[in-house]
Amino acid sequence: MQQRAIETRKRILDAAVMIFSENGLNGATVDEIAAAAGVNKQRIYAYYGSKMGLFEAALLAVFQQVELFSKQSVKAAEADPGNMTEIMLKNFIRVHAEHPAFWRLLSWANLEGAGVASLYQARKNENRSLRIIFEAAVEQGTIRDCSFESWLYTLLAVSYFYFSNRMTLTHTLDVALTSKEWEERLCSDLNSLFGAACPRARQRRQRQHS
């Protein structure tokens, strides 16, 4: 019975992720999620309490599947700090490409004003190693003198926007945003923007530490 309950929960979560990512919290119904999962909707209430509880569980399930700050990408950034912007941006783009429900559910959570702030707390500790690498690169002059928060915000925003608004931006910019060539150019250009700090920035830091 325990194994059956586990399998039932998985079917419910899989159905919830699919339907919530397509329709949002208010656009989805418990009835259609129950039908997609092949369960009685009372089973959903028994497990998750409410539709909001199910939405939060679906978002958390997707978060647990996503390794936003992958060990491989962080290690690559550490080995090549001068290109860490391109390395991490490509990693974030890959994550969104492999997990479309991730950026879709993030969009709905923000639009719906869903009370899911507690779900993001676990992410705060994931970027500590990356912060250390970034700040060392700034100190060495291989990355422009800016805050880690501004740098990371830019990469996360660009990678998210790349998927969530590509249809409209394709027409606005008149470029093929879905092409691999454009993706490579985007990552390369941002790497250049955050690249080697200007002499004035290095001199300012040297004065601060002298």
Backbone as JSON, one array per atom type, in Angstrom:
{
  "sequence": "MQQRAIETRKRILDAAVMIFSENGLNGATVDEIAAAAGVNKQRIYAYYGSKMGLFEAALLAVFQQVELFSKQSVKAAEADPGNMTEIMLKNFIRVHAEHPAFWRLLSWANLEGAGVASLYQARKNENRSLRIIFEAAVEQGTIRDCSFESWLYTLLAVSYFYFSNRMTLTHTLDVALTSKEWEERLCSDLNSLFGAACPRARQRRQRQHS",
  "N": [[0.83, -1.21, 0.0], [2.01, 1.18, 0.7], [3.85, 1.59, -1.4], [2.03, 1.86, -3.46], [0.81, 4.23, -2.74], [2.94, 6.0, -3.06], [3.32, 5.83, -5.82], [0.88, 6.85, -6.66], [0.98, 9.49, -5.7], [3.07, 10.41, -7.3], [1.93, 10.28, -9.87], [-0.06, 12.19, -9.57], [1.48, 14.52, -9.07], [2.97, 14.67, -11.46], [0.9, 15.12, -13.3], [-0.05, 17.52, -12.26], [2.16, 19.26, -12.58], [2.3, 19.35, -15.39], [-0.24, 20.43, -16.11], [-0.51, 22.78, -14.53], [1.71, 24.19, -15.46], [0.92, 24.79, -18.0], [-1.51, 26.16, -17.72], [-1.5, 27.7, -15.41], [-2.1, 28.67, -11.92], [-4.75, 29.6, -11.36], [-5.98, 29.01, -13.75], [-6.1, 26.3, -13.95], [-7.82, 23.31, -12.92], [-8.75, 21.29, -10.11], [-10.22, 19.09, -10.74], [-9.54, 18.47, -13.46], [-6.84, 17.88, -13.14], [-7.01, 15.67, -11.46], [-8.34, 13.92, -13.18], [-6.41, 13.63, -15.2], [-4.44, 12.37, -13.75], [-5.68, 10.08, -13.08], [-7.09, 9.64, -10.69], [-9.28, 9.95, -7.82], [-10.52, 13.16, -7.0], [-10.66, 13.72, -4.31], [-8.57, 12.37, -3.24], [-6.44, 13.97, -3.9], [-6.91, 16.24, -2.31], [-6.61, 15.01, 0.14], [-3.9, 14.41, 0.18], [-2.61, 16.9, -0.37], [-4.08, 19.01, 0.61], [-5.12, 21.47, -0.54], [-5.74, 23.29, -3.63], [-3.76, 25.23, -3.89], [-1.82, 24.14, -2.22], [-1.16, 21.92, -3.73], [-0.15, 23.18, -6.0], [2.17, 24.41, -4.96], [3.55, 22.09, -4.22], [3.97, 20.97, -6.73], [5.63, 22.89, -7.91], [7.82, 22.75, -6.2], [8.6, 20.12, -6.71], [9.53, 20.34, -9.35], [11.64, 22.13, -8.93], [13.35, 20.47, -7.5], [14.19, 18.76, -9.41], [15.83, 20.25, -10.95], [19.11, 21.3, -11.42], [20.35, 24.06, -10.93], [22.73, 25.49, -10.4], [24.95, 23.79, -11.47], [27.42, 21.38, -10.51], [29.34, 20.78, -12.35], [29.34, 23.01, -14.1], [30.05, 25.08, -12.36], [32.56, 24.23, -11.58], [33.85, 24.39, -14.05], [33.74, 27.15, -14.43], [35.4, 28.0, -12.39], [37.82, 26.99, -13.29], [38.21, 28.49, -15.54], [37.96, 31.48, -15.2], [37.87, 33.87, -16.67], [36.04, 33.39, -18.65], [33.7, 32.83, -17.34], [31.18, 34.0, -17.35], [30.05, 33.33, -19.85], [30.11, 30.55, -19.58], [28.38, 30.03, -17.37], [26.0, 31.22, -18.25], [25.36, 29.67, -20.51], [24.92, 27.31, -19.16], [22.62, 27.94, -17.63], [20.78, 28.42, -19.7], [20.71, 25.87, -20.82], [19.52, 24.45, -18.71], [16.91, 25.57, -18.65], [16.09, 24.8, -21.19], [16.02, 22.02, -20.97], [14.18, 21.69, -18.97], [11.36, 22.78, -19.42], [9.03, 23.18, -17.94], [9.95, 24.39, -15.69], [10.66, 27.2, -16.13], [8.15, 27.98, -16.98], [6.44, 27.48, -14.77], [7.64, 29.18, -12.94], [6.98, 31.61, -14.11], [4.16, 31.6, -13.87], [3.92, 31.48, -11.07], [4.9, 33.97, -10.31], [3.1, 35.67, -11.67], [0.67, 34.92, -10.55], [1.05, 35.61, -7.98], [1.56, 33.75, -6.06], [1.92, 32.22, -2.85], [4.74, 31.22, -2.42], [7.26, 31.74, -1.5], [8.86, 30.53, 0.42], [9.82, 28.29, -0.83], [11.99, 29.03, -2.27], [14.1, 29.36, -0.59], [15.97, 27.3, -0.31], [17.55, 27.6, -2.52], [19.28, 29.66, -2.01], [21.67, 28.95, -0.81], [23.05, 27.65, -2.77], [24.64, 29.13, -4.48], [26.98, 29.93, -3.27], [29.63, 28.96, -3.64], [30.0, 29.8, -6.26], [29.88, 32.55, -5.93], [32.26, 33.05, -4.52], [34.16, 32.35, -6.46], [33.52, 34.24, -8.42], [34.02, 36.72, -7.1], [36.74, 36.5, -6.66], [37.62, 36.54, -9.29], [36.91, 39.13, -10.04], [38.59, 40.53, -8.35], [41.03, 39.83, -9.44], [40.85, 41.06, -11.84], [39.8, 39.88, -14.09], [37.12, 39.86, -14.46], [34.66, 42.37, -14.83], [34.33, 45.12, -12.56], [31.8, 44.72, -10.69], [28.82, 44.05, -8.75], [28.23, 40.79, -7.36], [25.57, 40.06, -7.2], [24.33, 41.69, -9.15], [25.53, 40.72, -11.47], [24.78, 37.97, -11.45], [22.02, 38.23, -11.45], [21.62, 39.36, -13.98], [22.39, 37.23, -15.71], [20.59, 35.19, -14.98], [18.17, 36.45, -15.56], [18.39, 36.96, -18.33], [18.62, 34.33, -19.37], [16.16, 33.25, -18.59], [14.35, 35.03, -19.82], [15.02, 34.55, -22.42], [13.69, 32.22, -23.07], [11.02, 32.61, -22.18], [10.08, 34.79, -23.62], [10.68, 34.53, -26.27], [9.16, 34.3, -28.64], [7.85, 36.79, -29.12], [10.07, 38.48, -29.08], [11.53, 37.58, -31.23], [10.29, 38.76, -33.41], [10.49, 41.44, -32.7], [13.26, 41.92, -32.62], [13.98, 40.9, -35.0], [15.48, 38.58, -35.52], [16.62, 35.16, -35.59], [15.84, 33.71, -32.89], [15.79, 31.13, -32.0], [17.88, 29.82, -33.08], [20.99, 28.04, -32.94], [23.27, 29.43, -33.49], [22.64, 32.1, -32.86], [22.25, 31.88, -30.12], [24.83, 31.18, -29.28], [26.17, 33.53, -29.98], [24.91, 35.39, -28.29], [25.72, 34.48, -25.73], [28.47, 34.78, -25.99], [28.69, 37.56, -26.42], [27.73, 38.64, -24.01], [29.64, 37.63, -22.34], [31.79, 39.15, -23.14], [30.89, 41.68, -22.38], [30.97, 41.53, -19.6], [33.57, 41.02, -19.32], [37.22, 41.34, -19.05], [38.19, 43.66, -16.68], [38.3, 47.25, -16.76], [41.28, 49.35, -16.66], [40.97, 51.46, -14.79], [39.11, 50.47, -12.93], [40.56, 48.36, -11.83], [42.66, 49.79, -10.68], [41.3, 51.26, -8.73], [40.47, 49.25, -7.01], [42.96, 48.32, -6.16], [43.89, 50.52, -4.73], [42.06, 50.49, -2.65], [42.85, 48.26, -1.23], [45.38, 48.78, -0.46]],
  "CA": [[0.0, 0.0, 0.0], [2.9, 2.34, 0.72], [4.34, 1.76, -2.76], [0.91, 2.35, -4.26], [0.64, 5.65, -2.39], [4.05, 6.72, -3.69], [3.04, 5.9, -7.25], [-0.27, 7.75, -6.83], [1.49, 10.86, -5.52], [3.87, 10.76, -8.48], [1.01, 10.54, -10.98], [-0.71, 13.47, -9.29], [2.46, 15.59, -9.27], [3.27, 14.76, -12.89], [-0.25, 15.75, -13.93], [-0.11, 18.9, -11.78], [3.22, 20.01, -13.25], [1.91, 19.54, -16.79], [-1.42, 21.3, -16.26], [-0.22, 24.09, -13.97], [2.66, 24.9, -16.32], [0.2, 25.24, -19.19], [-2.68, 27.01, -17.43], [-1.36, 28.5, -14.2], [-2.85, 28.25, -10.73], [-6.19, 29.88, -11.47], [-6.52, 28.45, -14.98], [-6.21, 24.84, -13.82], [-8.8, 22.83, -11.93], [-8.42, 20.04, -9.44], [-10.91, 18.02, -11.48], [-8.78, 18.05, -14.63], [-5.61, 17.25, -12.67], [-7.39, 14.35, -10.98], [-8.63, 13.1, -14.35], [-5.15, 13.32, -15.87], [-3.69, 11.45, -12.9], [-6.45, 8.86, -12.91], [-7.43, 9.46, -9.28], [-10.39, 10.74, -7.3], [-9.98, 14.45, -6.54], [-10.55, 13.71, -2.86], [-7.22, 11.88, -2.93], [-5.56, 15.14, -4.01], [-7.11, 17.04, -1.09], [-6.06, 14.26, 1.28], [-2.44, 14.5, 0.13], [-2.05, 18.24, -0.5], [-4.89, 19.97, 1.36], [-5.81, 22.45, -1.37], [-5.12, 23.49, -4.94], [-2.52, 25.96, -3.65], [-0.87, 23.17, -1.69], [-0.71, 21.09, -4.86], [0.69, 24.03, -6.85], [3.46, 24.53, -4.29], [4.21, 20.79, -4.31], [4.4, 20.81, -8.12], [6.77, 23.78, -8.1], [8.94, 22.18, -5.45], [9.03, 18.91, -7.42], [10.34, 20.77, -10.49], [12.87, 22.68, -8.37], [14.22, 19.37, -7.07], [14.73, 18.12, -10.62], [16.72, 21.2, -11.63], [20.38, 21.66, -10.79], [20.59, 25.35, -11.56], [24.16, 25.74, -10.29], [25.52, 22.45, -11.55], [28.8, 21.27, -10.05], [30.19, 20.77, -13.54], [29.47, 24.37, -14.62], [30.79, 25.87, -11.37], [33.95, 23.78, -11.69], [34.38, 24.95, -15.3], [33.93, 28.58, -14.19], [36.57, 28.14, -11.54], [39.0, 26.69, -14.1], [38.34, 29.5, -16.6], [37.18, 32.62, -14.69], [37.69, 34.89, -17.69], [34.87, 33.03, -19.47], [32.68, 32.28, -16.46], [29.87, 34.52, -17.75], [29.57, 32.48, -20.94], [29.93, 29.19, -19.05], [27.18, 29.95, -16.52], [24.82, 31.54, -19.06], [25.05, 28.47, -21.28], [24.36, 26.33, -18.22], [21.24, 28.34, -17.31], [19.99, 28.19, -20.9], [20.53, 24.42, -20.93], [18.56, 24.05, -17.69], [15.58, 25.96, -19.11], [15.74, 23.99, -22.36], [15.74, 20.66, -20.53], [13.06, 21.69, -18.01], [10.47, 23.89, -19.77], [8.05, 23.43, -16.87], [10.61, 25.22, -14.68], [10.43, 28.62, -16.37], [6.72, 28.23, -17.08], [5.88, 27.56, -13.42], [8.15, 30.41, -12.35], [6.17, 32.71, -14.65], [2.84, 31.57, -13.26], [4.05, 31.79, -9.64], [5.02, 35.43, -10.2], [1.87, 36.3, -12.13], [-0.43, 34.6, -9.63], [1.35, 36.08, -6.63], [1.42, 32.58, -5.19], [2.74, 32.28, -1.65], [5.71, 30.13, -2.51], [8.58, 32.29, -1.23], [9.65, 29.6, 1.22], [10.4, 27.27, -1.68], [13.21, 29.55, -2.87], [15.15, 29.48, 0.4], [17.0, 26.29, -0.53], [18.41, 28.04, -3.61], [20.2, 30.71, -1.57], [22.97, 28.39, -0.44], [23.66, 26.97, -3.91], [25.55, 29.97, -5.25], [28.09, 30.4, -2.44], [30.9, 28.66, -4.31], [30.08, 30.65, -7.44], [30.18, 33.9, -5.46], [33.69, 33.09, -4.19], [34.88, 32.35, -7.73], [33.27, 35.53, -9.07], [34.71, 37.81, -6.4], [38.17, 36.32, -6.92], [37.84, 36.97, -10.68], [36.85, 40.59, -10.03], [39.82, 40.96, -7.68], [42.15, 39.6, -10.36], [40.66, 41.88, -13.02], [39.31, 39.11, -15.24], [35.7, 40.2, -14.57], [34.46, 43.78, -14.52], [34.05, 45.45, -11.17], [30.37, 44.88, -10.41], [28.41, 43.16, -7.66], [27.85, 39.42, -7.72], [24.11, 40.03, -7.36], [23.99, 42.26, -10.46], [26.01, 39.79, -12.49], [23.95, 36.77, -11.46], [20.67, 38.65, -11.87], [21.63, 39.52, -15.43], [22.44, 35.93, -16.38], [19.33, 34.48, -14.74], [17.11, 37.16, -16.27], [18.57, 36.74, -19.76], [18.3, 32.94, -19.71], [14.71, 33.09, -18.41], [13.7, 35.83, -20.86], [15.33, 33.91, -23.7], [12.66, 31.23, -23.34], [9.66, 33.07, -21.91], [9.64, 35.85, -24.53], [11.37, 34.4, -27.56], [8.26, 34.47, -29.77], [7.67, 38.21, -29.39], [11.36, 39.12, -29.35], [11.96, 37.2, -32.57], [9.77, 39.77, -34.32], [11.01, 42.74, -32.3], [14.68, 42.01, -32.98], [14.13, 40.39, -36.37], [16.54, 37.57, -35.55], [16.15, 33.81, -35.3], [16.27, 33.47, -31.52], [15.87, 29.7, -31.72], [19.06, 29.23, -33.73], [22.16, 27.8, -32.1], [24.24, 30.5, -33.79], [22.29, 33.3, -32.09], [22.51, 31.56, -28.71], [26.28, 31.28, -29.08], [26.52, 34.95, -30.05], [24.41, 36.01, -27.07], [26.6, 34.1, -24.62], [29.77, 35.38, -26.24], [28.6, 39.01, -26.24], [27.62, 38.94, -22.58], [30.95, 37.34, -21.76], [32.62, 40.31, -23.44], [30.42, 42.81, -21.58], [31.43, 41.37, -18.22], [34.96, 40.59, -19.38], [38.34, 41.99, -18.39], [37.88, 44.96, -16.1], [39.1, 48.36, -17.26], [42.37, 49.69, -15.74], [40.51, 52.32, -13.71], [38.49, 49.63, -11.91], [41.62, 47.64, -11.13], [43.4, 50.74, -9.87], [40.49, 51.59, -7.58], [40.55, 48.14, -6.06], [44.3, 48.26, -5.6], [43.97, 51.57, -3.72], [41.25, 50.08, -1.5], [43.52, 47.21, -0.49], [46.76, 49.18, -0.15]],
  "C": [[0.86, 1.26, 0.0], [3.45, 2.64, -0.67], [3.26, 2.31, -3.66], [0.68, 3.83, -4.01], [1.72, 6.5, -3.04], [3.78, 6.91, -5.18], [1.87, 6.85, -7.54], [0.16, 9.2, -6.7], [2.27, 11.31, -6.76], [2.97, 11.07, -9.67], [0.32, 11.89, -10.8], [0.24, 14.63, -9.56], [2.8, 15.77, -10.74], [2.15, 15.47, -13.63], [-0.33, 17.23, -13.53], [0.94, 19.77, -12.45], [2.82, 20.34, -14.68], [0.8, 20.58, -16.91], [-1.18, 22.69, -15.68], [0.74, 24.87, -14.87], [2.0, 25.43, -17.58], [-0.84, 26.3, -18.88], [-2.55, 27.9, -16.2], [-2.22, 28.0, -13.06], [-4.35, 28.42, -10.92], [-6.81, 29.29, -12.73], [-6.69, 26.94, -14.94], [-7.28, 24.49, -12.79], [-8.34, 21.52, -11.33], [-9.05, 18.86, -10.18], [-10.09, 17.54, -12.67], [-7.44, 17.42, -14.24], [-5.9, 15.84, -12.18], [-7.66, 13.4, -12.16], [-7.36, 12.69, -15.07], [-4.33, 12.32, -15.08], [-4.41, 10.13, -12.7], [-6.79, 8.57, -11.47], [-8.69, 10.25, -8.96], [-9.85, 12.04, -6.73], [-9.88, 14.53, -5.02], [-9.18, 13.21, -2.41], [-6.23, 13.05, -2.98], [-5.68, 16.0, -2.75], [-6.52, 16.35, 0.13], [-4.54, 14.39, 1.34], [-1.92, 15.94, 0.27], [-2.9, 19.35, 0.13], [-5.71, 20.92, 0.52], [-5.13, 22.54, -2.73], [-3.8, 24.25, -4.8], [-1.44, 25.03, -3.11], [-0.3, 22.28, -2.78], [0.19, 21.9, -5.79], [2.09, 24.17, -6.25], [4.24, 23.22, -4.37], [4.74, 20.55, -5.72], [5.63, 21.67, -8.4], [8.0, 23.24, -7.41], [9.49, 20.94, -6.15], [9.91, 19.28, -8.62], [11.67, 21.34, -10.02], [13.86, 21.57, -8.02], [14.83, 18.64, -8.26], [15.82, 18.96, -11.28], [17.97, 21.48, -10.8], [20.84, 22.95, -11.45], [22.08, 25.71, -11.55], [24.88, 24.39, -10.3], [26.99, 22.46, -11.13], [29.76, 21.35, -11.23], [30.42, 22.2, -14.05], [30.27, 25.25, -13.65], [32.28, 25.51, -11.42], [34.6, 24.36, -12.94], [34.63, 26.45, -15.15], [35.16, 28.84, -13.35], [37.86, 27.93, -12.35], [39.26, 27.77, -15.16], [37.54, 30.75, -16.22], [36.96, 33.72, -15.71], [36.49, 34.64, -18.57], [33.72, 32.51, -18.63], [31.28, 32.8, -16.8], [29.26, 33.64, -18.84], [29.27, 31.07, -20.44], [28.63, 29.08, -18.27], [25.92, 30.28, -17.31], [24.4, 30.34, -19.9], [24.44, 27.4, -20.39], [22.91, 26.66, -17.9], [20.31, 28.11, -18.5], [19.7, 26.7, -21.07], [19.48, 23.93, -19.93], [17.13, 24.37, -18.14], [15.14, 25.13, -20.31], [15.33, 22.58, -21.95], [14.53, 20.57, -19.61], [12.11, 22.85, -18.32], [9.43, 24.2, -18.7], [8.63, 24.35, -15.8], [10.32, 26.7, -14.92], [8.94, 28.94, -16.51], [6.08, 28.38, -15.69], [6.39, 28.79, -12.69], [7.32, 31.61, -12.82], [4.8, 32.76, -13.98], [2.9, 31.94, -11.78], [4.15, 33.3, -9.44], [3.74, 36.14, -10.61], [0.73, 36.11, -11.14], [-0.2, 35.18, -8.25], [1.24, 34.96, -5.61], [2.37, 32.66, -4.01], [3.74, 31.15, -1.59], [7.13, 30.6, -2.2], [9.47, 31.33, -0.47], [10.34, 28.55, 0.37], [11.73, 27.72, -2.26], [14.37, 29.61, -1.88], [16.29, 28.51, 0.15], [17.98, 26.72, -1.62], [19.49, 29.01, -3.13], [21.59, 30.18, -1.26], [23.72, 27.8, -1.63], [24.72, 27.81, -4.63], [26.74, 30.47, -4.45], [29.43, 30.16, -3.11], [31.08, 29.56, -5.52], [30.43, 32.08, -7.04], [31.68, 34.04, -5.16], [34.53, 33.17, -5.46], [34.73, 33.7, -8.43], [34.07, 36.65, -8.41], [36.22, 37.71, -6.57], [38.5, 36.8, -8.33], [37.81, 38.49, -10.78], [38.14, 41.14, -9.42], [41.02, 40.86, -8.62], [42.02, 40.42, -11.64], [40.2, 41.13, -14.24], [37.8, 39.31, -15.46], [35.55, 41.66, -14.17], [34.04, 43.98, -13.07], [32.56, 45.75, -11.0], [30.0, 43.9, -9.3], [28.04, 41.79, -8.19], [26.36, 39.35, -8.0], [23.7, 40.58, -8.73], [24.37, 41.33, -11.6], [25.09, 38.58, -12.6], [22.53, 37.09, -11.9], [20.6, 38.76, -13.38], [21.58, 38.18, -16.15], [21.13, 35.16, -16.19], [18.18, 35.13, -15.51], [17.19, 36.91, -17.77], [18.16, 35.32, -20.15], [16.81, 32.67, -19.59], [13.95, 33.8, -19.54], [13.89, 35.2, -22.23], [14.26, 32.89, -24.07], [11.25, 31.79, -23.2], [9.15, 34.11, -22.9], [10.23, 35.71, -25.93], [10.44, 34.62, -28.76], [8.09, 35.95, -30.12], [8.98, 38.87, -29.76], [11.92, 38.73, -30.71], [11.51, 38.24, -33.58], [10.33, 41.15, -34.0], [12.44, 42.95, -32.77], [14.95, 41.58, -34.41], [15.35, 39.47, -36.48], [15.95, 36.22, -35.19], [16.64, 33.39, -33.92], [16.4, 31.99, -31.19], [17.1, 29.05, -32.33], [20.21, 29.08, -32.75], [23.19, 28.91, -32.29], [23.94, 31.75, -32.96], [22.55, 33.08, -30.61], [23.99, 31.69, -28.39], [26.72, 32.74, -29.08], [26.09, 35.67, -28.78], [25.35, 35.73, -25.9], [27.97, 34.74, -24.76], [29.76, 36.88, -25.99], [28.52, 39.38, -24.77], [28.94, 38.65, -21.86], [31.89, 38.52, -21.98], [32.21, 41.51, -22.59], [30.92, 42.75, -20.15], [32.92, 41.01, -18.16], [35.94, 41.53, -18.72], [38.02, 43.41, -17.95], [38.8, 46.03, -16.66], [40.17, 48.73, -16.24], [41.92, 50.54, -14.57], [39.89, 51.51, -12.58], [39.55, 48.88, -11.13], [42.4, 48.56, -10.21], [42.64, 51.1, -8.61], [40.55, 50.49, -6.54], [41.91, 48.04, -5.41], [44.47, 49.32, -4.52], [43.22, 51.18, -2.47], [41.97, 49.06, -0.64], [44.98, 47.56, -0.16], [46.85, 49.8, 1.24]]
}
